[in-house]
Amino acid sequence: MSRTSSTPDPELTRKLSRRGMLGVAAGATAAALLGASATAASAATPAAAATGAGRGRPVLPPGRLGIQLYSLRDKVSTLGFAAVFAELEKYGYDEVEYAGYTQGSAGAITLAQLRRLTRDHGLRAIGSHVGYYSSDPNAYTFAQNLDKVLDDAEALGLKHIGTASGPWRYGATVDGWKRCAEEFNEYGAAAKARGMKFYQHNHAEEFSFATDRPGVRLYDVLLAETDPDLVYLEMDIYWAYAGQFRFSKRVDGTPAPFDPLRYVLEQPDRYPLFHVKDGEHDASARDGYRMVDVGDGDIDYQRFISAVTRTRGGRLDHHWQAEHDNPVESFTFARKSSEHLHSLREKDC
């Protein structure tokens, strides 16, 4: 007899349960950090909750603030990396995540020059986004050009190399995502052999449900079917909360709430990188939010970052990359984001 479409897949549930045990003794730790009465709906709170209230230690771990250079692509393509890095150094950034290795009209640049420029401005290159696949057999993607992608990452001294492409190559079915997971495992093994971690960055749609099994959340398939020693996740926190808003019910209308923070607390080792972007809650918008500069929105980063950095007594290696897909003025966004995140303090007990 076939499984009914409105129920979760027990095999995926078993795998997720087993892998969750590799995290932080998920239930007890998540409950302690979230609070016994915490709910998925409480993950996003009014902006006043994230203003840095409290006189405790900084929420942001020292040396862990980065920025995804996609947010500054207009400046990179006109002013060049050197000018952009000089600004980021002034704003107090520690790390950058690349979104390509060219600088448009600013002129040609080699990987060796880019690596040196990054270092000379006191920045660490923490990761890079590369496409997953393309119909072009010569495209610069993991699927078409894995060795070149890893060669370049190695030349830049990266610890992480990943993709912002979702596992949609074979459709939105459970088996389709299992096939993508197998390929991600291959990329992860190849990256690990070179001393790097392969990672995948989410958007909202990863939290949707499989077309063939509407009771199964696709993100759960990705977690269950990828090897935690080979495939890591970069949670885009904004898009995860957008997914929470959009996909809180299954196709049949039954409730399916989730909390993005709980995903991280259950397997904190799998999330070395985060995208910190903010949104102002707007229930009339498709995603439930309108993207704004970090600090101007309703996502409670004081709570989120504090909870993650306290796992395992703060011994885990997490990195926080500010991002805005289309900032009004990208340098202003970068400066404001750094100021806000550095201002956050642990709440008074």
PyMOL commands that set and color helices and strands:
alter all, ss='L'
color gray80, all
select helices_A, chain A and resi 10-20+26-34+40-43+47-50+69-79+81-91+104-106+111-120+142-155+174-193+204-207+218-225+237-246+260-266+268-270+301-314+330-343
alter helices_A, ss='H'
color red, helices_A
select strands_A, chain A and resi 65-68+95-98+124-128+160-163+197-201+231-236+273-276+278-281+289-292+319-322
alter strands_A, ss='S'
color yellow, strands_A
deselect
rebuild
show_as cartoon
